[in-house]
């Protein structure tokens, strides 16, 4: 996606006149951590990437210990809290299905 954006002279896919293209749709559907891709791109467009980055960090931060976790950390990697963050709380089923399909 980065090379495509550079080639088109844009910073984010949401700025493209072909948004959302088939490549981006395929990319989004491949893994659970991309579930919120469309909303994220719209948020970047409306609020700017600095505000979006602040919000996304909060979305992956453990409410108990403030550690930043990945979309696949069902438990906080630092304190063991479940769920590890608000993203996991919202998308736990999709994440579990993905992890089970990969035998993780």
C-alpha positions in Angstrom: 0.0 0.0 0.0 2.9 2.4 0.8 4.4 2.2 -2.7 1.0 2.7 -4.2 0.3 5.8 -2.1 3.8 7.2 -2.9 3.2 6.6 -6.6 -0.1 8.5 -6.4 1.3 11.3 -4.4 -0.9 10.8 -1.3 -0.3 10.0 2.3 -3.2 7.6 3.1 -5.4 5.3 1.0 -8.5 7.3 2.1 -7.2 10.2 0.0 -7.3 8.2 -3.2 -10.0 8.7 -5.8 -10.1 4.9 -6.2 -10.6 4.3 -2.5 -11.4 1.6 -1.5 -9.7 -0.4 -4.2 -9.8 -4.2 -4.6 -6.2 -4.6 -3.2 -7.2 -2.7 0.0 -10.4 -4.8 0.4 -8.4 -8.0 0.1 -5.8 -6.7 2.6 -8.5 -5.7 5.1 -10.3 -9.0 5.1 -7.2 -11.1 5.6 -6.6 -10.7 9.4 -8.6 -9.6 12.5 -6.3 -6.7 13.3 -7.6 -5.0 10.2 -11.3 -5.2 11.1 -11.3 -1.4 11.8 -9.4 -0.4 8.7 -12.2 1.5 7.1 -13.1 3.4 10.2 -9.4 4.1 10.9 -8.9 5.6 7.4 -12.0 7.8 7.8 -10.8 8.9 11.2 -7.4 9.8 9.8 -9.1 11.8 7.1 -11.4 13.7 9.5 -9.1 14.2 12.6 -5.6 13.9 11.2 -3.1 11.2 11.8 -1.7 12.6 15.0 -5.1 12.5 16.7 -5.9 9.1 15.3 -2.5 7.8 16.5 -3.3 9.0 20.0 -6.7 7.3 19.9 -5.4 4.1 18.5 -2.7 3.9 21.2 -5.5 4.2 23.8 -7.4 1.4 22.0 -4.5 -1.0 22.5 -3.6 0.1 26.1 -4.3 -2.2 29.1 -6.8 -0.4 31.4 -5.1 -1.9 34.4 -1.3 -1.3 33.9 -1.2 0.9 30.8 1.0 -1.5 28.8 0.4 -1.4 25.0 -0.7 -4.8 23.7 -1.2 -6.2 20.2 -4.5 -7.1 18.6 -3.7 -10.7 19.3 -2.9 -10.4 23.0 -6.0 -11.8 24.6 -4.3 -11.2 28.0 -2.2 -8.2 28.8 1.5 -9.1 28.1 2.5 -7.2 31.3 -0.1 -7.8 34.0 -2.3 -10.6 32.6 -5.5 -8.6 32.6 -8.3 -9.9 30.4 -9.1 -8.5 27.9 -5.7 -6.9 27.2 -7.3 -3.7 25.8 -10.5 -2.3 24.4 -9.7 -3.5 20.9 -9.5 -7.1 22.1 -12.7 -6.7 24.2 -14.6 -5.6 21.1 -13.2 -8.1 18.6 -12.4 -11.1 20.8 -14.5 -13.6 18.8 -12.9 -12.8 15.5 -9.4 -12.9 17.0 -10.0 -16.3 18.7 -11.3 -17.7 15.4 -8.2 -16.5 13.6 -5.8 -17.8 16.2 -7.6 -21.2 16.3 -7.4 -21.4 12.5 -3.7 -20.9 12.7 -3.3 -23.3 15.6 -1.7 -20.6 17.8 
